[in-house]
Every structure is written in structure tokens, then in C-alpha cells.
Amino acid sequence: MTERTAGHGSRPAGSVRSHPPSVRSPTTSVVIPVKDDAVLLARCLRALHAQESPADEIIVVDNDSSDASASVARASGALVLTCIEPGISAAASTGYDAARGDLILRLDADCEPDADWITTVVAAFGEDEHTGAVTGHARFTDGPAALRVPLARLYLGAYTSVLSVTLGHRPLFGSNLAFRREAWHAVRADVHRGDPHIHDDLDLAFHLGENHRIARLPGESMGMSMRPLTAGHFGRRVHRGFRSVLVHWPRDFPPLRWARLAVRLRLRGPASRRTR
């Protein structure tokens, strides 16, 4: 008795092929929350369309913009969603909920990724199937040329150092991060998506870092605007940073969180401790 197989004629029923199954490359969804940032969004979308490994879908979440942000996104071929709830947390969560890719990549409208950004992200997940999220640094693309490198290193270095202690693991940086879709579905009901006064990336780090490994992306394949350090923006970011931490207390008061994470790491074994 034989059975037919497409393209291969016939073979004995019950026989096993000697060829290993092919490994499917993960699909990718890029999510960009935006509010009144049409000019920089256009630059960001051009950079995404120039990726050596194009995204399977690009989702722009218009957070009730009054400018042409939504029109710019549609003209580029992006899927445009509207979120009228105020705040980046609500907008970003709307995009994550709609994403269909295996991997969800996040950046901001003022970002300009290098052509290998998506390739680098996919490769990072491929190195360890247990990694739930990855995040990387960035470089400034505007402002005084002589200050771009030192200020970026100071800003992101301080962010990483302080919040690594607070969280007990690496924080996520909203301008350059990615996570598995199933990891998002595990925490989507817990994030503070209705609070417009917190940092969505820090909030997400609290929840993803509880049960998922967060790895670091190599290099600095992301460009971003220096405006987080300009007058008014920096003070507001610091205030929101404190709020983002305090809304998780007392449960995530550092000593309590550290102890809880230490127990979970021991239960997972050496592999988890090696990759956090």
C-alpha cells in the first residue's frame, strides 16, 4: 500500500522521511504609537521600509493627533489604528493587542532604525528560545553634534543602572524593544494601560520581567531624537518615572521583588540565571 505526497510521487505508507523539518522564521509586527508627530513619523517609516528584513506588518496607533500623522502612516502602507484614550500606554497597548506577528517590535515616531534593526532583533530571539523580550540602546540623531554620543551614553546608562536595581533585572527602553506575542498576552491584563502619566516601557518591564527573560540587543542600531532632554521634557520624564515605580508598590518594593525573583530563578535553573 502506498500514499501520495505532493511533488514526491508515492512512498510506502507509514515510512518516515529522513529530511529534518524546516524552521519557520518568526513573523514580525512593528508598533509605533504617535501623537502630532507627522514629520518625524515619515522619517521613521522610510527607515522601516528600508529594512533588509522588512516587517510583516507595521501598525501606527494614532493617539488622537491633530496633525497629519494618520495620513502619513496610511500613505506609507501602514495599518492605522485610532486610540482616543490619552497616553502612550493606551496607544501602545492598542497596537500590541492588534499585532499578528510572532514578535512585536516597538519604537517611537522620532526614531530612525538602521537597516539591520529587524534582522538583529529576530536573531536575538533565535539565540535563546526562552527569551521573552529584548531591548537595546540608541544614539541621538539631532542636537549638538559634539554632545550626541556622551549625552546618549549618560542618559541611557543612568536609566539602565538605576532601573536595573529597582526592577532586579534589565529594564526595557521604549524606543528599542521587542517581545514575543505570547509574552504580551500573558501580561496584557496587568499593565497600567489606562494611566497616561506613566512610562509604558517601564510598566511593561515590571510585568514582563516577572516571568520572562529580558535580553540585551547588541550594538546601537537605533537613532532617536534628543528631545527627551530638552526644556520641559526631561523633568516630566523623571516625574513619570517615579510614578511608574510607585504604582507597583508595595508588591514590587525592591527587596520584596528581588526576593521573589530570586526564588523563581532558582526554580527555573541555571539557564535562567545565565540569560537574565
Secondary structure, DSSP 8 states (H G I E B T S, - for coil): -EEE-TTS-EEETT---SS--------EEEEEEESS-HHHHHHHHHHHHT-SS--SEEEEEE-S-SSSHHHHHHHTT-EEEE--SSSHHHHHHHHHHH--SSEEEE--TTEEE-TTHHHHHHHHHHH-TTEEEEE---EE-SS-HHHHHHHHHHHHHHHHHHHHHHHSS----TTSEEEEHHHHHHHTTTS-TT-TTS-HHHHHHHHHHHHSEEEE--S--EEE-SGGGSTTHHHHHHHHHHHHHHTTTTTT-HHHHHHHHHHHHHHH-HHHHHH-
